[in-house]
């Protein structure tokens, strides 16, 4: 993702604070035979009924996100996942959702990346649980 200009940063900050939703849920995983685990799944969704508006967001973020809508609905949304959020959130500051942005950055910096990201030590799992507990 590119470095945002001041204009783009302000636009994206306003969009996320007003039309955005930063959510966290647990993604259940099968680690090994009969052993289940989970990993935090963070999403940023932006909903609007204007495809032109969502297209501008796509243009600014330089992503290939396709707006989706439910059958019969004129409301569209785009969803951003870890990779884009990891690059976007350090560049912006929010007003209403600033606490969620900071917790997201803390969680993403703690999550292990790579082949062994789901083989967790007790210390690692406790740290993730601590951050997730602050989310509410």
LUMLUMKOL-443174 format. One record per residue: residue number from 1; residue in one letter; x, y, z of N, C-alpha, C, O in turn. Coordinates in Angstrom, 3 decimals, decimal comma. Last residue first. Layout:
N
+-----+--------+----------+----------+----------+----------+----------+----------+----------+----------+----------+----------+----------+----------+
! num ! residu !     n.c1 !     n.c2 !     n.c3 !    ca.c1 !    ca.c2 !    ca.c3 !     c.c1 !     c.c2 !     c.c3 !     o.c1 !     o.c2 !     o.c3 !
+-----+--------+----------+----------+----------+----------+----------+----------+----------+----------+----------+----------+----------+----------+
! NUM !      A !        X !        Y !        Z !        X !        Y !        Z !        X !        Y !        Z !        X !        Y !        Z !
...
+-----+--------+----------+----------+----------+----------+----------+----------+----------+----------+----------+----------+----------+----------+
This chain:
136
+-----+--------+----------+----------+----------+----------+----------+----------+----------+----------+----------+----------+----------+----------+
! num ! residu !     n.c1 !     n.c2 !     n.c3 !    ca.c1 !    ca.c2 !    ca.c3 !     c.c1 !     c.c2 !     c.c3 !     o.c1 !     o.c2 !     o.c3 !
+-----+--------+----------+----------+----------+----------+----------+----------+----------+----------+----------+----------+----------+----------+
! 136 !      X !  -13,500 !   -5,183 !   24,324 !  -14,921 !   -4,933 !   24,613 !  -15,229 !   -3,547 !   25,023 !  -16,387 !   -3,226 !   25,289 !
! 135 !      X !  -10,730 !   -5,477 !   24,170 !  -11,482 !   -5,089 !   22,962 !  -12,892 !   -4,635 !   23,293 !  -13,431 !   -3,773 !   22,600 !
! 134 !      X !   -9,378 !   -6,556 !   26,236 !   -9,520 !   -5,088 !   26,231 !  -10,456 !   -4,609 !   25,131 !  -10,921 !   -3,470 !   25,157 !
! 133 !      X !   -9,243 !   -9,246 !   25,475 !  -10,086 !   -8,852 !   26,600 !  -10,318 !   -7,349 !   26,691 !  -11,363 !   -6,919 !   27,180 !
! 132 !      X !   -7,284 !   -9,170 !   23,516 !   -8,665 !   -9,439 !   23,105 !   -9,641 !   -9,033 !   24,210 !  -10,733 !   -8,539 !   23,929 !
! 131 !      X !   -5,062 !   -8,811 !   25,203 !   -5,429 !   -7,772 !   24,229 !   -6,888 !   -7,938 !   23,802 !   -7,637 !   -6,963 !   23,735 !
! 130 !      X !   -5,147 !  -11,242 !   26,631 !   -5,157 !   -9,960 !   27,331 !   -5,606 !   -8,835 !   26,396 !   -6,436 !   -8,006 !   26,769 !
! 129 !      X !   -4,884 !  -13,168 !   24,613 !   -6,122 !  -13,118 !   25,408 !   -6,263 !  -11,770 !   26,131 !   -7,363 !  -11,226 !   26,230 !
! 128 !      X !   -2,239 !  -12,614 !   23,833 !   -3,332 !  -12,437 !   22,874 !   -4,659 !  -12,302 !   23,628 !   -5,463 !  -11,424 !   23,317 !
! 127 !      X !   -0,922 !  -13,336 !   26,227 !   -0,813 !  -11,964 !   25,711 !   -1,950 !  -11,664 !   24,729 !   -2,554 !  -10,592 !   24,783 !
! 126 !      X !   -1,536 !  -16,061 !   26,373 !   -1,987 !  -15,153 !   27,422 !   -1,954 !  -13,703 !   26,957 !   -2,861 !  -12,930 !   27,264 !
! 125 !      X !   -0,200 !  -17,015 !   24,077 !   -1,656 !  -17,118 !   24,173 !   -2,214 !  -16,173 !   25,229 !   -3,252 !  -15,549 !   25,013 !
! 124 !      X !    2,472 !  -16,477 !   24,873 !    1,917 !  -15,873 !   23,662 !    0,387 !  -15,872 !   23,732 !   -0,247 !  -14,849 !   23,477 !
! 123 !      X !    2,678 !  -18,146 !   27,117 !    2,910 !  -16,706 !   27,255 !    2,286 !  -15,941 !   26,079 !    1,657 !  -14,900 !   26,265 !
! 122 !      X !    2,305 !  -20,666 !   25,989 !    1,335 !  -20,172 !   26,969 !    1,463 !  -18,656 !   27,126 !    0,455 !  -17,961 !   27,253 !
! 121 !      X !    2,896 !  -20,557 !   22,428 !    3,338 !  -20,813 !   23,797 !    2,265 !  -20,263 !   24,740 !    1,413 !  -19,479 !   24,322 !
! 120 !      X !    1,340 !  -21,930 !   19,522 !    1,482 !  -20,869 !   20,509 !    2,037 !  -21,360 !   21,829 !    1,692 !  -22,446 !   22,294 !
! 119 !      X !    1,227 !  -22,239 !   16,386 !    1,807 !  -23,044 !   17,466 !    2,205 !  -22,073 !   18,560 !    3,279 !  -21,473 !   18,519 !
! 118 !      X !    0,440 !  -20,530 !   14,429 !   -0,606 !  -21,142 !   15,239 !   -0,062 !  -22,068 !   16,317 !   -0,840 !  -22,629 !   17,089 !
! 117 !      X !    2,714 !  -19,674 !   13,069 !    1,912 !  -18,685 !   13,774 !    0,816 !  -19,289 !   14,641 !    0,303 !  -18,602 !   15,524 !
! 116 !      X !    4,707 !  -20,990 !   11,663 !    4,422 !  -21,414 !   13,033 !    3,484 !  -20,484 !   13,778 !    3,457 !  -20,501 !   15,009 !
! 115 !      X !    4,862 !  -19,686 !    9,147 !    4,466 !  -21,083 !    9,237 !    4,029 !  -21,468 !   10,642 !    3,060 !  -22,212 !   10,794 !
! 114 !      X !    3,772 !  -16,268 !    9,743 !    4,575 !  -17,314 !    9,131 !    4,061 !  -18,701 !    9,435 !    2,944 !  -18,865 !    9,925 !
! 113 !      X !    3,677 !  -14,202 !   12,557 !    3,445 !  -14,329 !   11,123 !    4,332 !  -15,441 !   10,602 !    5,500 !  -15,544 !   10,975 !
! 112 !      X !    1,986 !  -13,712 !   15,601 !    3,116 !  -14,285 !   14,871 !    2,723 !  -14,447 !   13,409 !    1,585 !  -14,785 !   13,082 !
! 111 !      X !    0,722 !  -10,751 !   17,012 !    0,468 !  -11,981 !   16,260 !    1,708 !  -12,441 !   15,522 !    2,398 !  -11,641 !   14,892 !
! 110 !      X !    1,573 !   -8,247 !   17,876 !    1,805 !   -9,411 !   18,732 !    1,644 !  -10,721 !   17,972 !    2,347 !  -11,693 !   18,250 !
! 109 !      X !    0,753 !   -6,467 !   16,015 !    2,191 !   -6,521 !   16,278 !    2,554 !   -7,735 !   17,136 !    3,697 !   -8,194 !   17,126 !
! 108 !      X !   -2,012 !   -6,855 !   16,145 !   -1,293 !   -7,240 !   14,930 !    0,212 !   -7,309 !   15,150 !    0,883 !   -8,134 !   14,530 !
! 107 !      X !   -2,517 !   -5,780 !   18,723 !   -2,779 !   -7,184 !   18,431 !   -2,005 !   -7,654 !   17,202 !   -1,409 !   -8,732 !   17,217 !
! 106 !      X !   -1,802 !   -3,100 !   18,332 !   -1,154 !   -3,890 !   19,376 !   -1,316 !   -5,384 !   19,096 !   -0,363 !   -6,154 !   19,220 !
! 105 !      X !   -3,592 !   -2,387 !   16,300 !   -2,148 !   -2,318 !   16,057 !   -1,383 !   -3,157 !   17,069 !   -0,428 !   -3,847 !   16,713 !
! 104 !      X !   -6,002 !   -2,746 !   17,726 !   -5,731 !   -3,515 !   16,505 !   -4,240 !   -3,528 !   16,206 !   -3,684 !   -4,580 !   15,890 !
! 103 !      X !   -5,755 !   -0,818 !   19,701 !   -5,800 !   -2,234 !   20,084 !   -5,504 !   -3,135 !   18,888 !   -4,837 !   -4,160 !   19,023 !
! 102 !      X !   -5,854 !    1,472 !   18,026 !   -4,661 !    1,190 !   18,829 !   -4,616 !   -0,271 !   19,279 !   -3,555 !   -0,895 !   19,243 !
! 101 !      X !   -8,451 !    1,226 !   16,961 !   -7,286 !    1,268 !   16,063 !   -6,025 !    0,900 !   16,834 !   -5,214 !    0,106 !   16,356 !
! 100 !      X !  -10,001 !    1,384 !   19,283 !  -10,005 !    0,143 !   18,486 !   -8,799 !    0,089 !   17,543 !   -8,201 !   -0,970 !   17,352 !
!  99 !      X !   -9,441 !    4,051 !   19,993 !   -9,092 !    2,962 !   20,908 !   -9,038 !    1,630 !   20,159 !   -8,125 !    0,834 !   20,378 !
!  98 !      X !  -10,520 !    5,489 !   17,806 !   -9,072 !    5,474 !   18,040 !   -8,652 !    4,332 !   18,964 !   -7,614 !    3,709 !   18,739 !
!  97 !      X !  -13,067 !    6,024 !   16,869 !  -12,629 !    4,625 !   16,935 !  -11,126 !    4,487 !   17,193 !  -10,528 !    3,473 !   16,834 !
!  96 !      X !  -13,293 !    8,812 !   16,937 !  -14,282 !    7,973 !   17,614 !  -13,753 !    6,561 !   17,844 !  -13,975 !    5,976 !   18,904 !
!  95 !      X !  -10,801 !    9,507 !   15,632 !  -11,333 !   10,223 !   16,783 !  -12,247 !    9,287 !   17,572 !  -11,994 !    9,008 !   18,744 !
!  94 !      X !   -7,673 !    8,191 !   14,379 !   -9,122 !    8,313 !   14,387 !   -9,559 !    9,113 !   15,604 !   -8,760 !    9,363 !   16,506 !
!  93 !      X !   -4,972 !    8,421 !   12,187 !   -5,445 !    8,616 !   13,561 !   -6,957 !    8,802 !   13,466 !   -7,452 !    9,492 !   12,575 !
!  92 !      X !   -2,775 !    6,470 !   10,016 !   -3,942 !    7,296 !   10,324 !   -4,130 !    7,461 !   11,831 !   -3,533 !    6,744 !   12,634 !
!  91 !      X !   -0,694 !    4,737 !    9,564 !   -0,691 !    6,012 !    8,844 !   -1,805 !    6,958 !    9,269 !   -1,778 !    8,136 !    8,913 !
!  90 !      X !   -1,128 !    2,335 !   10,865 !   -0,054 !    3,211 !   11,367 !   -0,046 !    4,602 !   10,722 !    0,540 !    5,537 !   11,268 !
!  89 !      X !   -3,347 !    1,310 !    9,253 !   -3,568 !    1,868 !   10,583 !   -2,397 !    2,669 !   11,150 !   -2,648 !    3,631 !   11,876 !
!  88 !      X !   -2,284 !    0,240 !    6,764 !   -3,099 !    1,453 !    6,833 !   -3,113 !    2,096 !    8,219 !   -2,910 !    3,304 !    8,340 !
!  87 !      X !   -0,892 !   -2,126 !    7,174 !   -0,213 !   -1,028 !    6,491 !   -0,960 !    0,301 !    6,637 !   -0,341 !    1,365 !    6,635 !
!  86 !      X !   -2,743 !   -3,711 !    8,498 !   -1,384 !   -3,618 !    9,047 !   -0,616 !   -2,447 !    8,431 !    0,222 !   -1,840 !    9,099 !
!  85 !      X !   -4,872 !   -3,651 !    6,706 !   -5,000 !   -2,967 !    7,996 !   -3,622 !   -2,727 !    8,608 !   -3,366 !   -1,662 !    9,170 !
!  84 !      X !   -3,863 !   -5,290 !    4,679 !   -4,114 !   -3,876 !    4,396 !   -4,204 !   -3,083 !    5,703 !   -3,675 !   -1,976 !    5,798 !
!  83 !      X !   -3,600 !   -7,753 !    6,171 !   -2,493 !   -7,186 !    5,380 !   -2,689 !   -5,689 !    5,134 !   -1,769 !   -4,903 !    5,361 !
!  82 !      X !   -6,163 !   -8,276 !    7,537 !   -4,895 !   -8,026 !    8,222 !   -3,868 !   -7,279 !    7,379 !   -3,320 !   -6,272 !    7,828 !
!  81 !      X !   -8,709 !   -6,789 !    5,374 !   -8,190 !   -7,776 !    6,313 !   -6,803 !   -7,371 !    6,793 !   -6,325 !   -6,275 !    6,500 !
!  80 !      X !  -11,658 !   -5,056 !    4,617 !  -10,205 !   -5,074 !    4,602 !   -9,731 !   -6,029 !    5,682 !  -10,290 !   -6,067 !    6,777 !
!  79 !      X !  -14,493 !   -5,026 !    2,634 !  -13,879 !   -5,557 !    3,851 !  -12,372 !   -5,615 !    3,660 !  -11,876 !   -6,154 !    2,670 !
!  78 !      X !  -17,162 !   -2,959 !    1,661 !  -15,862 !   -3,528 !    1,352 !  -15,247 !   -3,961 !    2,676 !  -15,464 !   -3,329 !    3,710 !
!  77 !      X !  -20,609 !   -3,031 !    0,742 !  -19,543 !   -2,920 !    1,730 !  -18,258 !   -3,482 !    1,147 !  -18,265 !   -4,349 !    0,273 !
!  76 !      X !  -23,758 !   -1,513 !   -0,048 !  -22,551 !   -2,225 !   -0,426 !  -21,529 !   -2,097 !    0,686 !  -21,579 !   -1,158 !    1,481 !
!  75 !      X !  -27,226 !   -1,546 !   -0,416 !  -26,091 !   -1,230 !    0,452 !  -24,917 !   -2,122 !    0,081 !  -25,067 !   -3,333 !   -0,082 !
!  74 !      X !  -29,408 !   -2,319 !   -1,706 !  -28,594 !   -1,320 !   -2,390 !  -27,432 !   -0,874 !   -1,520 !  -26,731 !    0,079 !   -1,859 !
!  73 !      X !  -30,501 !   -5,720 !   -1,957 !  -30,083 !   -4,575 !   -1,157 !  -29,281 !   -3,607 !   -2,014 !  -28,567 !   -4,015 !   -2,929 !
!  72 !      X !  -31,007 !   -8,006 !   -3,386 !  -32,101 !   -7,071 !   -3,187 !  -31,738 !   -5,823 !   -2,388 !  -32,589 !   -4,961 !   -2,168 !
!  71 !      X !  -28,509 !   -9,823 !   -1,747 !  -29,541 !   -9,799 !   -2,789 !  -30,649 !   -8,826 !   -2,420 !  -31,156 !   -8,825 !   -1,298 !
!  70 !      X !  -25,956 !   -7,742 !   -0,352 !  -26,886 !   -8,857 !   -0,249 !  -27,936 !   -8,712 !   -1,345 !  -28,213 !   -7,607 !   -1,810 !
!  69 !      X !  -22,879 !   -6,823 !   -1,959 !  -24,159 !   -6,498 !   -1,340 !  -24,999 !   -7,758 !   -1,263 !  -24,784 !   -8,714 !   -2,008 !
!  68 !      X !  -19,479 !   -5,729 !   -2,135 !  -20,494 !   -6,781 !   -2,179 !  -21,770 !   -6,278 !   -1,520 !  -21,738 !   -5,419 !   -0,639 !
!  67 !      X !  -16,726 !   -4,426 !   -3,928 !  -17,873 !   -4,178 !   -3,058 !  -18,910 !   -5,289 !   -3,223 !  -19,179 !   -5,730 !   -4,341 !
!  66 !      X !  -13,591 !   -5,864 !   -3,969 !  -14,842 !   -5,775 !   -4,709 !  -15,977 !   -5,512 !   -3,731 !  -16,178 !   -6,290 !   -2,798 !
!  65 !      X !  -10,389 !   -4,563 !   -3,863 !  -11,528 !   -5,008 !   -3,075 !  -12,778 !   -4,837 !   -3,927 !  -12,990 !   -3,786 !   -4,532 !
!  64 !      X !   -7,670 !   -4,167 !   -4,525 !   -8,607 !   -4,764 !   -5,469 !   -9,818 !   -5,330 !   -4,742 !  -10,219 !   -6,466 !   -4,994 !
!  63 !      X !   -6,242 !   -0,995 !   -3,523 !   -6,576 !   -2,399 !   -3,328 !   -7,557 !   -2,874 !   -4,388 !   -8,196 !   -2,068 !   -5,063 !
!  62 !      X !   -5,485 !    1,644 !   -3,010 !   -4,763 !    0,853 !   -4,004 !   -5,014 !   -0,635 !   -3,862 !   -4,108 !   -1,445 !   -4,056 !
!  61 !      X !   -6,713 !    3,471 !   -1,431 !   -5,988 !    2,406 !   -0,755 !   -5,209 !    1,517 !   -1,723 !   -4,367 !    0,725 !   -1,299 !
!  60 !      X !   -7,880 !    5,113 !   -3,417 !   -6,935 !    5,679 !   -2,445 !   -6,076 !    4,582 !   -1,812 !   -4,863 !    4,739 !   -1,671 !
!  59 !      X !   -9,569 !    3,267 !   -4,730 !   -8,543 !    4,006 !   -5,468 !   -7,468 !    4,544 !   -4,521 !   -6,275 !    4,434 !   -4,807 !
!  58 !      X !  -11,295 !    2,496 !   -2,678 !  -10,430 !    1,513 !   -3,332 !   -9,270 !    2,191 !   -4,043 !   -8,128 !    1,737 !   -3,964 !
!  57 !      X !  -12,549 !    4,951 !   -2,261 !  -11,777 !    4,336 !   -1,172 !  -10,802 !    3,312 !   -1,748 !   -9,635 !    3,263 !   -1,358 !
!  56 !      X !  -13,849 !    5,224 !   -4,696 !  -12,837 !    6,219 !   -4,316 !  -11,947 !    5,672 !   -3,199 !  -10,738 !    5,904 !   -3,191 !
!  55 !      X !  -15,660 !    3,113 !   -4,514 !  -14,623 !    3,088 !   -5,547 !  -13,499 !    4,063 !   -5,240 !  -12,331 !    3,769 !   -5,493 !
!  54 !      X !  -17,373 !    4,036 !   -2,575 !  -16,515 !    2,902 !   -2,256 !  -15,383 !    2,756 !   -3,271 !  -14,282 !    2,328 !   -2,926 !
!  53 !      X !  -18,554 !    6,107 !   -4,155 !  -17,882 !    6,406 !   -2,884 !  -16,911 !    5,286 !   -2,515 !  -15,757 !    5,551 !   -2,179 !
!  52 !      X !  -19,716 !    4,597 !   -6,195 !  -18,716 !    5,619 !   -6,527 !  -17,884 !    5,976 !   -5,290 !  -16,665 !    6,125 !   -5,372 !
!  51 !      X !  -21,613 !    3,099 !   -4,895 !  -20,452 !    2,400 !   -5,446 !  -19,336 !    3,382 !   -5,802 !  -18,155 !    3,043 !   -5,723 !
!  50 !      X !  -23,312 !    3,891 !   -2,068 !  -22,740 !    4,488 !   -3,274 !  -21,500 !    3,715 !   -3,732 !  -20,480 !    3,685 !   -3,045 !
!  49 !      X !  -24,139 !    3,044 !    0,360 !  -24,976 !    2,669 !   -0,771 !  -24,483 !    3,266 !   -2,083 !  -25,162 !    3,159 !   -3,104 !
!  48 !      X !  -21,708 !    1,478 !    2,528 !  -22,332 !    2,659 !    1,949 !  -23,212 !    2,204 !    0,801 !  -23,052 !    1,086 !    0,312 !
!  47 !      X !  -19,261 !    0,399 !    4,877 !  -20,537 !    0,192 !    4,191 !  -21,099 !    1,525 !    3,704 !  -20,982 !    2,552 !    4,372 !
!  46 !      X !  -16,353 !   -1,204 !    5,534 !  -16,882 !    0,122 !    5,243 !  -18,125 !   -0,098 !    4,396 !  -18,057 !   -0,705 !    3,327 !
!  45 !      X !  -14,652 !   -3,092 !    7,947 !  -15,679 !   -3,032 !    6,921 !  -16,154 !   -1,599 !    6,783 !  -16,332 !   -0,880 !    7,766 !
!  44 !      X !  -11,891 !   -4,722 !    8,880 !  -12,398 !   -3,358 !    8,783 !  -13,394 !   -3,366 !    7,640 !  -13,025 !   -3,617 !    6,493 !
!  43 !      X !  -11,173 !   -7,424 !   11,063 !  -11,700 !   -6,916 !    9,793 !  -12,085 !   -5,453 !    9,952 !  -12,539 !   -5,016 !   11,009 !
!  42 !      X !   -9,250 !  -10,004 !   12,457 !   -9,611 !   -8,584 !   12,482 !  -10,067 !   -8,163 !   11,098 !   -9,440 !   -8,494 !   10,092 !
!  41 !      X !   -9,235 !  -12,766 !   14,306 !   -9,515 !  -12,372 !   12,930 !  -10,046 !  -10,937 !   12,963 !  -11,153 !  -10,688 !   13,439 !
!  40 !      X !   -7,063 !  -14,665 !   16,356 !   -7,908 !  -13,483 !   16,185 !   -8,048 !  -13,139 !   14,699 !   -7,082 !  -13,216 !   13,940 !
!  39 !      X !   -7,350 !  -18,203 !   16,286 !   -6,532 !  -17,025 !   16,066 !   -7,467 !  -15,831 !   15,914 !   -8,569 !  -15,983 !   15,387 !
!  38 !      X !   -7,415 !  -21,359 !   17,962 !   -8,050 !  -20,202 !   17,348 !   -7,016 !  -19,108 !   17,155 !   -5,956 !  -19,101 !   17,782 !
!  37 !      X !   -7,629 !  -24,953 !   17,810 !   -7,119 !  -23,711 !   18,360 !   -7,877 !  -22,554 !   17,728 !   -8,872 !  -22,763 !   17,034 !
!  36 !      X !   -7,867 !  -28,442 !   18,448 !   -8,359 !  -27,205 !   17,852 !   -7,722 !  -26,010 !   18,542 !   -7,333 !  -26,071 !   19,708 !
!  35 !      X !   -6,984 !  -31,631 !   17,655 !   -6,619 !  -30,488 !   18,481 !   -7,049 !  -29,221 !   17,760 !   -6,652 !  -28,962 !   16,624 !
!  34 !      X !   -7,333 !  -33,878 !   16,024 !   -8,214 !  -33,701 !   17,182 !   -7,813 !  -32,559 !   18,113 !   -8,264 !  -32,522 !   19,258 !
!  33 !      X !   -4,234 !  -33,377 !   14,639 !   -5,302 !  -34,354 !   14,785 !   -6,043 !  -34,139 !   16,107 !   -5,443 !  -34,213 !   17,180 !
!  32 !      X !   -3,778 !  -29,831 !   14,841 !   -3,289 !  -31,195 !   14,623 !   -4,473 !  -32,122 !   14,784 !   -5,592 !  -31,676 !   15,039 !
!  31 !      X !   -5,442 !  -27,555 !   14,417 !   -3,983 !  -27,496 !   14,487 !   -3,353 !  -28,836 !   14,145 !   -2,501 !  -28,936 !   13,263 !
!  30 !      X !   -8,004 !  -26,054 !   12,972 !   -7,587 !  -27,415 !   13,311 !   -6,067 !  -27,415 !   13,264 !   -5,474 !  -27,288 !   12,193 !
!  29 !      X !   -9,382 !  -23,028 !   14,296 !   -8,429 !  -23,745 !   13,438 !   -8,268 !  -25,186 !   13,904 !   -8,384 !  -25,484 !   15,092 !
!  28 !      X !  -11,591 !  -20,287 !   14,274 !  -11,258 !  -21,608 !   14,808 !  -10,400 !  -22,352 !   13,794 !  -10,657 !  -22,309 !   12,591 !
!  27 !      X !  -11,201 !  -17,004 !   14,875 !  -11,204 !  -17,949 !   13,763 !  -10,714 !  -19,292 !   14,308 !   -9,571 !  -19,417 !   14,746 !
!  26 !      X !  -13,045 !  -14,690 !   16,641 !  -12,101 !  -15,802 !   16,740 !  -12,279 !  -16,726 !   15,549 !  -13,389 !  -17,172 !   15,258 !
!  25 !      X !  -13,112 !  -11,211 !   15,723 !  -13,730 !  -12,470 !   16,106 !  -12,671 !  -13,553 !   16,120 !  -11,545 !  -13,351 !   15,667 !
!  24 !      X !  -13,545 !   -7,794 !   15,611 !  -12,636 !   -8,862 !   16,006 !  -13,469 !  -10,085 !   16,325 !  -14,420 !  -10,013 !   17,103 !
!  23 !      X !  -13,912 !   -4,880 !   13,534 !  -14,422 !   -6,023 !   14,283 !  -13,329 !   -7,048 !   14,551 !  -12,340 !   -7,149 !   13,825 !
!  22 !      X !  -14,728 !   -1,724 !   12,859 !  -13,537 !   -2,525 !   13,142 !  -13,984 !   -3,666 !   14,044 !  -14,387 !   -3,442 !   15,185 !
!  21 !      X !  -16,425 !   -0,079 !   10,420 !  -16,637 !   -0,965 !   11,554 !  -15,389 !   -1,827 !   11,713 !  -15,031 !   -2,578 !   10,805 !
!  20 !      X !  -17,181 !    3,173 !    8,996 !  -16,395 !    1,961 !    9,202 !  -16,772 !    1,185 !   10,453 !  -17,350 !    1,718 !   11,400 !
!  19 !      X !  -18,331 !    5,623 !    8,662 !  -18,931 !    4,501 !    7,936 !  -18,262 !    3,162 !    8,231 !  -18,729 !    2,123 !    7,764 !
!  18 !      X !  -16,824 !    7,320 !   10,487 !  -18,275 !    7,450 !   10,278 !  -18,912 !    6,194 !    9,686 !  -19,948 !    5,748 !   10,179 !
!  17 !      X !  -14,147 !    6,539 !   10,693 !  -14,848 !    6,990 !   11,896 !  -16,366 !    7,033 !   11,702 !  -17,114 !    6,806 !   12,652 !
!  16 !      X !  -13,625 !    5,985 !    7,970 !  -13,580 !    4,898 !    8,962 !  -14,336 !    5,305 !   10,226 !  -15,089 !    4,502 !   10,776 !
!  15 !      X !  -13,921 !    8,560 !    6,833 !  -14,730 !    7,436 !    6,371 !  -14,781 !    6,332 !    7,425 !  -15,852 !    5,808 !    7,733 !
!  14 !      X !  -11,944 !   10,043 !    8,153 !  -13,360 !   10,408 !    8,289 !  -14,280 !    9,268 !    7,891 !  -15,302 !    9,035 !    8,537 !
!  13 !      X !   -9,641 !    8,677 !    7,239 !   -9,937 !    8,773 !    8,672 !  -11,413 !    9,090 !    8,910 !  -12,054 !    8,480 !    9,766 !
!  12 !      X !   -9,825 !    9,136 !    4,476 !   -9,934 !    7,772 !    4,987 !  -10,256 !    7,785 !    6,490 !  -11,063 !    6,979 !    6,954 !
!  11 !      X !   -9,445 !   11,967 !    4,430 !  -10,640 !   11,344 !    3,851 !  -10,861 !    9,961 !    4,453 !  -11,967 !    9,647 !    4,892 !
!  10 !      X !   -6,916 !   12,242 !    5,606 !   -8,093 !   12,860 !    6,221 !   -9,391 !   12,240 !    5,726 !  -10,320 !   12,016 !    6,502 !
!   9 !      X !   -5,371 !   10,825 !    3,695 !   -5,401 !   10,402 !    5,092 !   -6,642 !   10,956 !    5,786 !   -7,344 !   10,220 !    6,480 !
!   8 !      X !   -5,738 !   12,393 !    1,405 !   -6,219 !   11,009 !    1,433 !   -6,348 !   10,497 !    2,859 !   -7,318 !    9,817 !    3,195 !
!   7 !      X !   -4,469 !   14,798 !    2,276 !   -5,874 !   14,794 !    1,837 !   -6,461 !   13,386 !    1,931 !   -7,552 !   13,202 !    2,470 !
!   6 !      X !   -1,855 !   13,915 !    2,772 !   -2,649 !   14,487 !    3,865 !   -4,136 !   14,463 !    3,524 !   -4,967 !   14,148 !    4,375 !
!   5 !      X !   -1,395 !   10,715 !    1,116 !   -1,217 !   12,161 !    1,204 !   -2,057 !   12,661 !    2,377 !   -2,876 !   11,918 !    2,916 !
!   4 !      X !   -0,051 !    7,555 !    2,184 !   -1,191 !    8,432 !    1,923 !   -0,781 !    9,893 !    1,986 !    0,065 !   10,277 !    2,793 !
!   3 !      X !    2,014 !    5,301 !    0,538 !    1,955 !    6,302 !    1,596 !    0,830 !    7,274 !    1,245 !    0,771 !    7,766 !    0,118 !
!   2 !      X !    0,439 !    2,259 !   -0,706 !    1,223 !    3,479 !   -0,816 !    1,119 !    4,348 !    0,433 !    0,243 !    4,148 !    1,274 !
!   1 !      X !    0,832 !   -1,176 !    0,000 !    0,000 !    0,000 !    0,000 !    0,881 !    1,244 !    0,000 !    1,937 !    1,271 !    0,631 !
+-----+--------+----------+----------+----------+----------+----------+----------+----------+----------+----------+----------+----------+----------+
